[in-house]
Amino acid sequence: MRFLVFFLSLFALLPWASAISSVQLQATTDQTAAYRNGDSYTFQNPPRVVKGRTMLPLRETAALLAQDIGGDAQQLQLGRLTLDLRSNQAALGGSLQADGSVTNLGGVLYISARLLADALNANLGFSDDSRTLTLTALPPGGNPMAPQARFSTDKSTYAPGERVVYTEYAFDPDGSDLVNRRWTGRQDVYFTPGQYTVTLQVTNARGLQSAPYARTITVTGASVDTPLGYALKYAGPGDTFADSNVLKYPALTAQPVSSAANYPLIFSDSPEAPASSGVLYQDSVAGRVRLLAYHVNAQPGPARLYVVARNLESRPVELRTDRLGETAPTRVEGLLGQVTLMDYFASSGGQSVIVGAGESVAVYASPTLSSGSGVNVMQDLSTTGRVELTFVMLDDGLPPTAQVVQQLPYLQPDGRHQRGTFPNAVRPLRVNLSQLPARLVIGDGQVDPALTGTDVLTGQAQRLMGNYGVLYSIEVQGARDVAVALSPRGGLYRGAMNVQDGPITQAIKLPRSGTASLPDQPTLLWRAESNTINLDFVPASGSALPISLVFYRAAAPDAFGGIIKRYNP
């Protein structure tokens, strides 16, 4: 009771104790300094992190937030929270909370910041490093106010093709976070004269919605830009724009570049949907190799995909994963390739395993695949000796041991997809940009020839249409102030590309959201700063080929902003 008397006395003496507005508290773990509605305050007992939870001193924090604590010596009541002081067990709205949500530290009662926010229907946010929290609460009996939508434009009248600059300054009267913004009629540019009404409506973290806020824009006079010209100035990477002439641009002739660092691609995509456990593909390699597998579990129960390596040498062999990208499990086919490539480009690799003579080890194991879900994996391996690599689909629960693998049947190809071993998993190319616009065709099997290889299980020759799994290492010369875009030509496309532009290295989603589907609706990828840039492109599993990389001369920006050169996902 002495603690309760102390904090009630403290609360009565605080100059803001009787305020009827919301209260915002900012505090940092293990620091006594804090701010209450901008006024400095010193915690007697600082916030702590206990077993991963940010904990606040219950009574002191309640006083700072102008919240009443009811109850007696055995039980406290704070908002929707009931606390048994004998067991330190908390219930929120009658539901028991996890152990550790409330704890006693050195005789001081602490509560999880998240639980306190829920008890008070307060708004809780953390800094990027999770050390500083902001807690905004209404006083007892206070009614939350609706947020207010606000925005302005740099002027009210524009020429067709002129950029509109919006500044949003919506706010919440109680300090709650704004979690949703709904625009109606907003465009960054208007190409047709007329009057346009733009409306903004915002929603806060409590679910309260603002009234619509509207402004009217007038578009009149002579046009200052075309849709294509505007896009080349202001479109961000991942944005789609219209270009009806994209298929008429001259095709670039890519020059092959000799490379001593090439290696084979082992490709497993047939049967694409195995209906039983078995061997999907198998071959032996030594040195570097790229593995690409794309399969859907068509069995009635769960299964897993494995790549099992068996040492064929009479000595130990080291297997090192240089790069690995994976998507699993998913039932959305278009996701498989894009996520795998983003994973692959971000991978640093470096994991290795020593395999004894004649022994086997799984160098890849997928998560459990429910019936109908798929997996896509692309893995670069380095070996110090010859190993046999076996792609197997196994009923979940079966171990990928040598004994199990030896008893599995070889599954027959489905006749629609490829599998096999193909030389030259890397295709180094160089293009020189002079006359623009121009386009580089990838994956059509004619201008860009398909890899040829062999299915070693059947002895049949294979032609890898689309060159899925091949890394196109493209050196682009004369690229300064050039915009690069992707135009799909075979259907839906969703993939990724890695760009090196001077000191900048960036993996880019193609497109940033959704799928690219129309040839005359290219997606902007990059604007080059350097005269020479390098593009690493791998045709994405689950997407349609061919595609064209389209190169434009980027237009100069106007006074409202510079050309966007860096990618922000």
N, C-alpha and C positions, 0 to 999 in steps of 0.2 A: 504493500500500500504506500510505502514511502516514495517509491518511484512514481506512482500514479499522482500523488500529491505534488511531487516536484514538477512533473510535466504539465499538470493542470495550472500550476502557478506560473510556469514559463509561458504557457499559452495566453493566460490572462494579461501578462505584461507586454506581449508582443504588440507593436503599434498597429499591425495589420490584422489582428485577431478577429475583429468584427466585420471585416470586409465581406461583401455579399457577392463578389465576383469569383470567377474560377481562379485557382491557384496553380502556378507552375513552379515545379521544383527541379533544379538541375544539380546533380551530385555525381561524384566520381568515386569508384571503389578505392578503399584504403586512404582516402583523403578526407580531412575534416572540413575543408572549405566547400561551401555550397552556395546556391543562389535561389532565393524565393521571390518570384516575380521581379527578378533583376536586382533585388537587395541581397547583399552578402549575409551569410549565416555560417556559424561554425558548429559542426556537429560535436556533441559530447561523445557520441559513439559512431564512428564513421561507417559507411557502407562496406560490406565485405563480400567476397566470393567464397562460397562454401559448396564444395562438391559440384562445381559447375553452375550453381545458382547465384545470382546477384541478390544479396540479402540486405534489408534495411532495418534499422532499429524501429520497432513497431510504434511505441508510444511517442517517441520524438518525431518520427515522420508524420504520424497522425496529427500531432499538434501543428507541425509546419503546414500541413494541408488543410487546416481548420476543420478537422473531422472529429466528431464526438466518439469517445469510446465508452460504451455502456457495460454493465455486468457487475460482477462481484469478485471476491477473492478466488473463486474457483472457475469462473467462466467469463470471457470477454465477448462483446458484440461490437463489430465495426462494419458498418454497411451490411453487405450480405454474408459477412464472415462471422462464424462462431468459433471460439477458441477455448478448448479445455486446458486450463493452466496446469492441471495435475499431470497430464500426459503429453502436453504440447501437440495435441491432435487438432487439426483444423477441418472445418466443414464449410463449404461454400454453397449457399442455397440448399443446405441439407445434404450435399454430397461430400463424403470424406475426401480429403486431399492427400497427396503422396507424402510419405514420411520425409522429413527434412524440409518441408515447405515452411515450417515454423521451427525455430530452434533457440536454445538458450546459450548465449556466448558470454562467459564471464559474468553471469548474473543479469544479463540484459537480454530481453526478448527480441529476436529478429524474425522477420517475415520475408518470404520471397517477394521481390519487386513485382513479378508477374501476378502472383496471387493477390497482392495488395491492390494492383490496378483492377483486377477482375472484381474484387470485393467492393470497390468504390465506383465501378463503371468508369474508370479513369482511362486516359490515353497515355500509353507508355512507348517510348522510343529510345533507341540506343545509338551511340556513335559507331563509326565503322570499326573501331577496335573493341567495341562492346564494353568499354570501361566507364564511359559517361552516359548517364541516363537522364531522360527528361520525362517527368511525370506530371500530367495535368489533370486536376480533379475539380469538380464542382463542389460548392459548399453543401452541407446537408440540406435537403429540401430544395436545392436549386434546380431549375429547369434548364436543360441545355438549349442553347440558341442555334438556329440554323446557320450554316455557313453562307458566305456572301461571294457570289461570282463577280469578277471584275476583269476587264482586259481593255487594252487600247490598241490602235494602229498608228503607225507613224504619220499618217495623214488620212483624209477622208475621200479624196478623189485620186484616181490612178488612170494611167494610160493602159490600153490592152497590152499584155505582155510585161507589165511592170511588176516588180516584186513587192508583195505586201509584208510588212514587218509587224508581227504581233508581239505585244508585251502583256503577259498575264500577271495580275496581282490579286487573285482571289485570296480570301482569308477566312478564318474561323473565329468568331467572337470569343469562344471559350478556349482557344489554343489547341483544339483537336487537329490531328493530321488530316489533310485532304487526300483521300485515297482514290478518287475517281474524278475524271474530267470528261464531260461529254460536249463535243463541239457539233454544231449543226451549221452547214453552209460555209464552213471555213475552207478556203483555198489559199495557197501561197501566191498564186497568180491567177488572173482572170484574162482570157483572151477575147471574150465577146463583150461589147459595150452593154451597159445596163446598170441596174441597181441590185445589190446583193445584200441580204441580211445575214449576219453572222451571229450565232447565239452560243453562249457558254453556260453550262450548268455543272456544279460541282457537288460532290458527296464527301462527308467527313467520316472519320473512323467509327463514329457512333451510328452511322447509317442515315444521318439527316442530310437532306438534299436542299440545295439552294433554289431560289426562284431563278428562272432563266434571265440572263443578262444579254442584251442585244445591242449591236451597232450596225449601221447601214454604210456600205461602201459603194461609191459611184465609180463606174468605169466608163471613160469617154475619151475621144480624141484619136489620134493616129497611133497605130501599133508600134511599139518600141522593140518587140522581140517575137520570135516564132516559138512554138512549143519545144522544138528540138534545141534551138539556141538557148532557151531558158534552162532546159534540163542540163545542158553541158556546162552552164555556169553554176547552177545551184543544187542540182539533184545530189542527194547523199548516197554513199555506197549502199547498195541494196535497194535503192529506189528504181522503179520501172518507169519508162517513158516511151512515147510513141515515135516510131521512125518507119514510115511506109517504104522507104528506099533501101532498107537494110540488106535485102537479098540482091540488090543490084550493084553493091560495092565490089570492086575488084578483089579477087582472092590473092592473098599473100603467098609467096612461095617460100616455105620454110627450108632452111639449109640444115641438113643433119650435121651434128658435131660429134667427132670421134670421142669416145670415152672408154677408158680402161677399167672403169668402176662399174661395168654392167654385170648383171646377174639374172638368173631365170625367175620366172613367175610360175608358181604352182597354183592352179586355179580349180576350185571345187564348187560347181554349181549344178551338177546333174548326177542323180535326181535332185531337183531343187526342193522337192517336198517328200522326203523319205517317209514311207508308211510303216517301216519296221527298223529295228536296230540293224546296223551293218556298216561295212566299209564303203565310204563315199568315193575316196580316191586315195592313191598311194604312189609314191615314187621316192627315190633316194637322191641325195644331193651332198655336196661338200663345198664349204665356203659360204658365201652369202646367197640368200634366197628370199623372195617375197612370197608370202602365203596369202591367198584371198579365198575366203569361204562365204557362201551365201546360201542359207538353207532355212526352210520352214518345217517345223515339226508337224507331220501329218499323222502321227500315231494317236491313238485314242487317249493315251496317258502322257504324263510329263516325260521329257527326255533332255539330254544334254549333248552338245557338240564338243568333241575333243580333237586336238591334234596331238598324236602320240609319236614321239621320236624314239627310235631304237638304234643304238650304237652298233654299227657294222664293223667297227675296227676291233683289233685285238688289244687296244689300249684305251684309257679314259679319253673322252672327248668333251670339250666345253661347248655348250650351246648358250648364246647370248642373244637376248631380244634387243635389237637396236631401236625399233619403233613398233608401237602397237596401237591400233584403233579398233574400237568395238562398239556395236550396238546390239543389245540383247537384254531382256526379251522385248519384242514389240509386235503388234499386229498391223502397224501402219507401214506399208512397204516403202513409201517415199522417205521415211525417217532413217531407214537403215543406212543408206549410203552417206547421207550428209553428216550424221552424228559420228559415224566411223571415221570419216575424213577429218572432221574437226578434232577428234580425239587423236588421230594419227599425227596430224601436224603439230599438236601440242605435246606429243609424247617425247620424253627425253631418253627413254629406254634404259639400258645399263644393267638390267637383271640378267643373271646368268646361272647355269646349273652345270655341274659335272656329272656325266653319265658314264658309268663303268662299262667295260667291254661286254657286249651282248645284252646290256640292260636297257630298260625302257623308262621313259618319263613323259608325262603330259606337259607339253610346252604351252598349250592353251586349253582352258576349260571354260565353257560358257556357263552363265547362270542357268538355272532350271527353266526350260521352255515348256510352257503349258501347250496343250494341243491347239494348233493354229497360230502359234507365235513363232517369230523368226529370229535369226541371228546373222549378223554380218561382221566379219573380223578381217582386218588386214594387218599382217605382222611381218616385219623384216627380221630375219634371223641370220646369225653368223655362227658357223660351226668350225671347229678345228680338225674335223675328220668327217668321213662319210657316215651319214645317218639315213635311216629310212623314216619317212614322214607319212603317217597314216591319218586321214580324216575319218572320224567315226561318229555316228549318231548312236547313242546308247540310252536305253530305258533308264530313267532317273533311279539311282540306287545301284546300278551295275558299275563296278570300278573299272577304270581304263587300264587294266593290267595287261601284260603281254599275253597271259593265258586267255583272257577274255577276248582280246583283239584277234588272236589266232583262230578262235572258234567262230568268228563272225562271217557271214556270207558277204561276197562282193556284190553290192547293189548295182543293178544295171542302169545305164544312163536313160533319161526319160525321152531322148530324141528331140527335145526342144531347146535345151540349154547346153552349155559347153562345160567340159572339164578337161584338164590336161596340163602338160608342162610346156611352157613357152619361153624361148630365149628372149633376152633383152627386156627386162622389166622396167628399164628406164629408157626414155626416148629423148635424148638431148637435141634441141633445135635452136636455131638462131634466126630471127627475122629482123629486117631493116625497114624502118618506117620512112617513107618519103612522101608519096602522094597519099593523102588521106581525104575521106574515110577509106578504110580497107578492112578486110576480115581474114581471119585464120580459121580454117575448117578443121575440126577435130572429130574423129570417130565415124566418118562416113564410109570407110572401107575402100575408097577410091582415091581421092586427093590425099587422104590419110590412110595408108594401107593397114589392114588388120594383121595382127600377129598370127603367125602360123606355128603350130606345135603338134604334139602327139598325146593321145590318151594312152598311157603306157599299159593300162589294164586291158584294153581291147586291141591296141596296136593301130587304132584308127587315127588318121590325120585330123587335126582340129584347126578351125579358123576362128579366132576370138573376135567376133563382131562387137564393135564398140570399144574394144581395147580396155575393158574394165580391169582395174588394178595396175595399169601401166602409168607410171609417173612421167608426165611430159615436163621436162625441165627446159623452159623456154627463156632464152635470153633475148630481150627486146631492145634494140638499139635505135637511137633517135626518138626516145620516149618522152623527153622533157615536155611538160604541159600537154601531154596526151591523155585523153580519157579512154579507159578500157571498159567495155561492156560485154555482157554475155547474151547471145541470141539463141534460144532453143529452136531446133529445126526438126526434131523427131517426135516431139510431144512433151509431156511433163518433165521438168528437170529441177532437181534440188540437190545441190552438192556443196563443194567448198574448194577454195584455192588458197595457196600460200604466196604472199608477195614479199619480195625484198626490194626496197626502194631506198638506196643509200643506207643510212643507219636504221631505217625502219624495216622491221620484219613483222608481218601481220597475216594471220589466217582469217579468211573472209567467208562468211556464209553466202551461198548463191541460191536464191536471193536471201535477204535478211529474214524474211518471214514468208510463209506460204510456198508456192511453187511458181517457177517460170514456165510458161506454156505456149506463148505466141511469138513467132519469129519477128513480127514487126513491133513487139513490145520488149525491147532489150532491157536488161538490168544493169545499172551502173555498178562497176566493181571498184575502180580505182582511178585516181588522177596522179600522174607521175610527177615527182619533183626532180628526179635524176635523169640524165640522158640515157643511161642503161639501167633497166630494171630486170629482175628475174621472177618468172611466174612458175610455180610448181602446181600443176593441174593433174588430177586423177579423175577419169570418168567415174561418176558415182554409181554404185550398185543400186538397182531399183529405179533408176532414172533412164529416160529415153535419149539415145544418141541419134544423129550427130548434134553438135552445137557449133556455133561460131563465136570466136572472140573478135569483137569489133573494136577498131581503134579510130578515135576521132581526135581532131585538133580541138583542145578545150578552149572555149571562149573566155575573154577577159571578164572579170567581175565588174559590177557597177559599184557605186560608192557605199552601198549598204552592207557589203560583206565580201570576203575573199573566197577563192575557190576552195572547196572542201577537199583536203588531200588525205586526211587520216580517217581510218575506219573506226566508228564507234558502234559496237554491236548493241 
